Amino acid sequence: MPAILLNPGPVTLSQGVRAAMLNPDLCHREPEFAELQHAIREKLLQVYELGGTHWAVGLLTGSGTAAVEAMISSLVPENGKLLSIENGVYGERISRIAEHYRIPLAVANFAWTEAIDCEQVSRQLSEDRTITHVAAIHHETTTGRLNELAKLLKICEEHKVELLLDAVSSFGAEEIPFGHERLTACAATANKCLHGVPGTAFVITRRAALTRAQPRSHYLDLGAYIKHQDNDGPPFTQSVQTFYALNAALDELLESGGQGNRLALYQHRMKKVRDALEAMKIEALLPLSACSAVLHAYNLPSNLTYTALHDQLKEAGFVIYAGQGEFAKNLFRISMMGEITERDIERLIAAFGQAFDKLS
């Protein structure tokens, strides 16, 4: 039996999504592909009840990072400046993307275990009136922190700047305030909370932002993707089988009650695991109030290595995830995305108990 994936993407697939990839081979220039592409774009808007008049979806073949790079490189205009908020690996990655494109950049840097200090962000915006856009991570999987957007958007409103959101690890489960006019765009991917497969990513953007766009990349020109896809064409060859999978995954999400129900499902799963680990004296890195429902990070017992725990759990049929960077030796992470049953969670809790008993 294949292992259950508890890493933050890719996820364990449903049978329906896996079967969708066996649909007939299809040329990306045929009308059948145009219908598939159109359906996916419409369903992505439906996840958060967005209208196509004001919002547009750009579908790309690539990872979530490709979508983030397309968003940053396309939507910060030539005369713009980006403030990149960092409190983990992925905020720091946005800063590197901006540097690669030589986009004027300011950085609001915080420790990986810290929440965003909105007062500091506000001060930086006050001191540098040339900043036009703020980039932030919604769910920073480095630690499992769900960065608070309400205060950040309020500050963006006060300073009349636009927010570009990395929602790669939150789209489809966590609440995203698309109704706030300062939220200009978000980047996400198929293979996380949507339960698709790696290979398709996307940006949802306000159409008005495209009029100010600055294409700095040929392949990742977001405006070109949206222009072609609005006219049922692909700008480049797309990954047809991963489109099939995403279409099926979106059907499953919408038929199961949508984003709100998926959030509740993750919260239920995570609570059972977190409660069980706490009973085993395993401490979470962050308090529950600071965490997403998608992933939590835990401190490794002092007498245990990540490799030993990982290998023991893999033998039991589960794949967990290491910490990153400075946390590589003292953290493990667990995600609750994908096709996971109640029985799987019970087996996981038992496997943790057995692993700690064996390895202590």
C-alpha positions as CSV (number, residue, x, y, z in Angstrom):
1,M,0.0,0.0,0.0
2,P,1.4,3.4,-0.9
3,A,2.4,5.7,1.9
4,I,0.0,8.5,3.0
5,L,1.7,11.8,2.3
6,L,1.7,14.2,5.2
7,N,4.1,16.7,3.6
8,P,2.9,20.1,2.4
9,G,2.3,18.9,-1.2
10,P,2.1,16.9,-3.3
11,V,-0.8,15.1,-1.6
12,T,-2.2,11.7,-1.6
13,L,-4.7,11.6,-4.5
14,S,-8.3,10.5,-4.6
15,Q,-9.1,7.7,-7.0
16,G,-11.1,10.1,-9.1
17,V,-8.2,12.5,-9.5
18,R,-5.8,9.7,-10.3
19,A,-8.2,8.2,-12.9
20,A,-8.7,11.6,-14.6
21,M,-5.1,11.5,-15.7
22,L,-6.0,8.5,-17.9
23,N,-8.3,10.6,-20.0
24,P,-7.5,10.5,-23.8
25,D,-4.3,12.2,-25.0
26,L,-5.2,15.7,-26.2
27,C,-3.5,18.4,-28.2
28,H,-3.5,21.7,-26.4
29,R,-4.6,23.5,-29.6
30,E,-7.8,21.5,-30.0
31,P,-11.2,22.8,-29.0
32,E,-11.6,20.1,-26.4
33,F,-8.6,21.5,-24.5
34,A,-10.0,25.0,-24.7
35,E,-13.2,23.7,-23.1
36,L,-11.1,22.0,-20.3
37,Q,-9.1,25.2,-19.7
38,H,-12.3,27.3,-19.6
39,A,-13.9,25.0,-17.1
40,I,-10.9,25.1,-14.8
41,R,-10.7,28.9,-14.9
42,E,-14.4,29.1,-14.1
43,K,-14.2,26.6,-11.2
44,L,-11.2,28.4,-9.7
45,L,-13.2,31.6,-9.5
46,Q,-16.1,29.6,-7.9
47,V,-13.9,28.5,-5.0
48,Y,-14.2,32.0,-3.5
49,E,-17.3,33.1,-5.4
50,L,-15.4,35.6,-7.6
51,G,-16.8,37.1,-10.8
52,G,-15.0,37.0,-14.1
53,T,-15.8,40.6,-14.9
54,H,-13.4,41.9,-12.3
55,W,-11.1,38.9,-11.8
56,A,-9.1,36.8,-14.2
57,V,-7.3,33.5,-13.9
58,G,-3.9,32.8,-15.5
59,L,-3.2,29.0,-15.7
60,L,0.5,28.1,-16.0
61,T,2.4,24.8,-16.3
62,G,4.8,24.9,-13.4
63,S,5.1,24.7,-9.7
64,G,3.6,27.2,-7.2
65,T,6.8,29.1,-7.4
66,A,6.2,29.7,-11.1
67,A,2.9,31.3,-10.3
68,V,4.5,33.5,-7.6
69,E,7.2,34.5,-10.0
70,A,4.7,35.4,-12.7
71,M,2.7,37.5,-10.3
72,I,5.7,39.4,-8.9
73,S,7.4,39.9,-12.2
74,S,4.3,40.9,-14.1
75,L,2.2,43.0,-11.7
76,V,4.8,45.4,-10.2
77,P,4.9,48.1,-12.8
78,E,8.0,49.7,-14.3
79,N,7.8,52.7,-11.9
80,G,6.8,50.5,-8.9
81,K,8.6,49.3,-5.8
82,L,7.9,46.2,-3.8
83,L,8.0,45.7,-0.1
84,S,8.6,42.0,0.6
85,I,7.5,40.7,4.0
86,E,9.7,37.9,5.2
87,N,9.0,35.6,8.2
88,G,10.0,32.3,6.6
89,V,11.6,30.6,3.6
90,Y,8.9,31.6,1.2
91,G,8.9,35.3,2.0
92,E,12.6,35.3,1.5
93,R,12.1,33.5,-1.8
94,I,9.9,36.4,-3.0
95,S,12.7,38.8,-2.2
96,R,15.1,36.8,-4.3
97,I,12.6,36.7,-7.2
98,A,12.4,40.5,-7.1
99,E,16.2,40.8,-7.0
100,H,16.5,38.5,-10.1
101,Y,14.2,40.9,-12.1
102,R,15.9,44.0,-10.6
103,I,12.6,45.2,-9.3
104,P,13.1,48.0,-6.8
105,L,12.8,46.3,-3.4
106,A,12.4,47.0,0.3
107,V,12.3,44.2,2.9
108,A,10.4,43.8,6.2
109,N,12.2,41.0,7.8
110,F,11.1,39.1,10.9
111,A,12.3,35.9,12.6
112,W,10.8,32.7,11.3
113,T,8.9,32.2,14.5
114,E,7.5,35.8,14.6
115,A,4.2,37.1,13.4
116,I,4.3,40.0,11.0
117,D,4.7,43.3,12.9
118,C,2.2,45.5,11.1
119,E,3.4,48.6,12.9
120,Q,6.8,48.1,11.4
121,V,5.3,47.5,8.0
122,S,3.3,50.7,8.4
123,R,6.5,52.6,9.4
124,Q,8.4,51.4,6.4
125,L,5.5,52.4,4.1
126,S,5.4,55.8,5.7
127,E,9.1,56.3,5.3
128,D,9.3,55.2,1.7
129,R,6.4,56.6,-0.4
130,T,7.8,55.1,-3.6
131,I,6.6,51.6,-2.5
132,T,3.5,50.7,-4.6
133,H,3.1,47.0,-3.8
134,V,3.5,44.7,-0.7
135,A,4.1,40.9,-1.1
136,A,3.3,38.5,1.7
137,I,2.9,34.8,2.4
138,H,-0.5,33.8,3.6
139,H,0.4,30.4,5.0
140,E,4.2,30.2,5.7
141,T,4.8,26.5,5.7
142,T,8.3,27.0,7.2
143,T,6.5,27.1,10.6
144,G,2.9,26.5,9.8
145,R,2.0,30.1,10.6
146,L,-1.1,31.7,9.0
147,N,-0.1,35.3,8.6
148,E,-3.0,37.6,9.5
149,L,-4.3,39.5,6.5
150,A,-6.9,41.8,8.0
151,K,-4.5,44.1,9.7
152,L,-2.1,44.0,6.8
153,L,-4.8,44.9,4.3
154,K,-5.9,47.8,6.6
155,I,-2.4,49.2,6.4
156,C,-2.3,48.7,2.7
157,E,-5.5,50.7,2.5
158,E,-4.1,53.5,4.7
159,H,-1.0,53.8,2.5
160,K,-2.7,53.2,-0.8
161,V,-0.5,50.2,-1.8
162,E,-1.5,46.9,-3.3
163,L,-1.1,43.4,-1.8
164,L,0.3,40.5,-3.9
165,L,-0.4,37.4,-1.9
166,D,1.4,34.0,-2.0
167,A,-1.6,31.7,-1.3
168,V,0.2,28.6,-2.6
169,S,-0.4,26.7,0.7
170,S,-3.8,28.2,1.6
171,F,-5.9,28.5,-1.5
172,G,-8.9,26.3,-1.4
173,A,-9.0,25.9,2.4
174,E,-8.2,29.0,4.3
175,E,-10.3,32.2,4.1
176,I,-8.9,34.7,1.6
177,P,-10.4,38.3,1.7
178,F,-10.8,38.8,-2.0
179,G,-13.5,41.4,-1.2
180,H,-10.9,43.9,0.1
181,E,-9.9,46.2,-2.8
182,R,-6.2,46.3,-1.8
183,L,-5.9,42.5,-2.4
184,T,-4.8,42.7,-6.1
185,A,-3.7,39.1,-6.8
186,C,-2.9,35.8,-5.4
187,A,-0.7,32.9,-6.6
188,A,-1.5,29.3,-5.9
189,T,-1.1,25.7,-7.2
190,A,-3.1,22.6,-7.9
191,N,-1.2,20.2,-5.7
192,K,-1.9,21.5,-2.2
193,C,-5.3,22.3,-0.8
194,L,-7.0,21.7,-4.1
195,H,-5.8,18.0,-4.1
196,G,-4.6,18.0,-7.7
197,V,-1.1,17.0,-8.9
198,P,2.1,19.0,-9.4
199,G,2.5,20.7,-12.7
200,T,-0.3,23.3,-12.9
201,A,-0.2,26.6,-11.0
202,F,-2.2,29.8,-11.4
203,V,-2.6,33.4,-10.5
204,I,-5.9,35.1,-9.8
205,T,-5.7,38.8,-10.4
206,R,-7.9,41.8,-10.6
207,R,-8.3,42.6,-14.3
208,A,-7.6,46.3,-13.6
209,A,-4.1,45.4,-12.4
210,L,-3.3,44.0,-15.9
211,T,-3.5,47.5,-17.4
212,R,-0.5,48.6,-15.3
213,A,1.4,45.3,-15.7
214,Q,5.1,45.2,-16.6
215,P,6.0,41.9,-18.4
216,R,9.6,41.2,-17.5
217,S,9.6,37.5,-18.6
218,H,8.6,35.9,-21.8
219,Y,7.4,32.6,-20.5
220,L,5.9,34.0,-17.2
221,D,4.2,37.0,-18.7
222,L,0.9,36.8,-16.7
223,G,-0.9,39.3,-19.0
224,A,-0.1,37.1,-22.0
225,Y,-1.5,34.0,-20.4
226,I,-4.7,35.7,-19.5
227,K,-5.1,37.4,-22.9
228,H,-4.7,34.0,-24.7
229,Q,-6.9,32.1,-22.3
230,D,-9.6,34.7,-22.4
231,N,-9.7,33.8,-26.1
232,D,-9.6,30.0,-25.5
233,G,-5.9,29.7,-26.5
234,P,-2.8,28.6,-24.7
235,P,0.3,30.8,-25.0
236,F,2.5,27.7,-24.7
237,T,2.1,24.0,-24.5
238,Q,0.4,23.1,-21.2
239,S,0.5,20.0,-19.2
240,V,-2.7,18.4,-20.4
241,Q,-2.8,15.5,-17.9
242,T,-2.4,17.7,-14.9
243,F,-5.2,19.9,-16.2
244,Y,-7.4,16.9,-16.3
245,A,-6.4,16.1,-12.7
246,L,-7.1,19.7,-11.5
247,N,-10.5,19.8,-13.2
248,A,-11.5,16.6,-11.4
249,A,-10.0,17.8,-8.1
250,L,-12.1,21.1,-8.4
251,D,-15.2,19.1,-9.0
252,E,-14.6,17.1,-5.8
253,L,-13.9,20.2,-3.8
254,L,-17.1,22.0,-5.0
255,E,-19.2,18.9,-4.7
256,S,-18.0,18.3,-1.1
257,G,-19.2,21.8,0.0
258,G,-16.3,24.0,-1.1
259,Q,-13.6,25.9,0.7
260,G,-15.5,26.2,4.0
261,N,-16.0,22.5,4.3
262,R,-12.4,21.8,3.4
263,L,-11.2,24.1,6.1
264,A,-13.4,22.4,8.6
265,L,-12.1,19.0,7.5
266,Y,-8.5,20.1,7.9
267,Q,-9.2,21.6,11.3
268,H,-10.9,18.3,12.5
269,R,-8.0,16.2,11.2
270,M,-5.3,18.5,12.7
271,K,-7.0,18.7,16.1
272,K,-7.0,14.9,16.5
273,V,-3.3,14.7,15.6
274,R,-2.3,17.7,17.6
275,D,-4.2,16.5,20.7
276,A,-2.6,13.1,20.4
277,L,0.9,14.4,20.1
278,E,0.4,16.8,23.0
279,A,-0.7,13.8,25.1
280,M,2.6,12.1,24.1
281,K,4.5,15.3,25.3
282,I,5.4,16.4,21.8
283,E,5.3,20.3,21.8
284,A,4.0,22.3,18.8
285,L,6.3,25.1,17.6
286,L,3.5,27.7,17.5
287,P,0.3,28.1,19.5
288,L,-2.9,26.8,17.8
289,S,-4.2,30.4,17.3
290,A,-1.2,31.2,15.1
291,C,-1.3,28.1,12.9
292,S,-3.0,27.3,9.7
293,A,-5.3,24.3,9.4
294,V,-3.1,22.9,6.7
295,L,0.2,22.2,8.5
296,H,1.6,22.3,12.0
297,A,5.3,22.1,13.1
298,Y,6.5,20.1,16.1
299,N,9.6,20.1,18.2
300,L,11.5,16.8,18.0
301,P,12.3,15.1,21.3
302,S,15.9,15.8,22.3
303,N,16.8,12.1,22.1
304,L,15.4,11.6,18.6
305,T,16.6,12.6,15.1
306,Y,14.3,13.5,12.3
307,T,15.7,10.8,10.0
308,A,15.0,8.1,12.6
309,L,11.4,9.3,13.1
310,H,10.8,9.7,9.4
311,D,12.0,6.3,8.6
312,Q,10.0,4.6,11.3
313,L,6.8,6.3,10.2
314,K,7.5,5.5,6.6
315,E,7.7,1.9,7.5
316,A,4.2,2.3,9.0
317,G,2.9,3.9,5.8
318,F,3.3,7.7,6.5
319,V,5.6,10.4,5.1
320,I,6.2,13.4,7.3
321,Y,8.3,16.4,6.5
322,A,11.5,17.9,7.9
323,G,12.1,21.4,9.1
324,Q,13.9,23.8,6.8
325,G,17.1,25.8,7.3
326,E,17.8,26.4,11.0
327,F,14.9,24.1,11.9
328,A,16.2,21.1,10.0
329,K,17.5,19.2,13.0
330,N,14.9,20.0,15.6
331,L,11.5,20.1,13.9
332,F,9.1,17.9,12.0
333,R,6.0,19.0,10.1
334,I,2.7,17.4,9.4
335,S,0.1,18.4,6.8
336,M,-3.5,17.3,6.6
337,M,-4.1,17.8,2.9
338,G,-5.2,15.1,0.5
339,E,-7.1,11.8,0.6
340,I,-6.8,10.9,4.3
341,T,-9.5,8.9,6.1
342,E,-10.4,8.7,9.8
343,R,-8.8,5.3,9.9
344,D,-5.6,6.7,8.4
345,I,-5.5,9.3,11.3
346,E,-6.0,6.6,13.9
347,R,-3.2,4.5,12.3
348,L,-1.0,7.6,12.2
349,I,-1.5,8.3,15.9
350,A,-0.7,4.7,16.8
351,A,2.4,4.8,14.6
352,F,3.7,7.8,16.4
353,G,3.2,6.1,19.7
354,Q,5.0,3.0,18.5
355,A,7.8,5.1,17.0
356,F,8.4,7.1,20.2
357,D,8.4,3.9,22.3
358,K,10.8,2.2,20.0
359,L,13.2,5.1,19.4
360,S,13.3,6.6,23.0
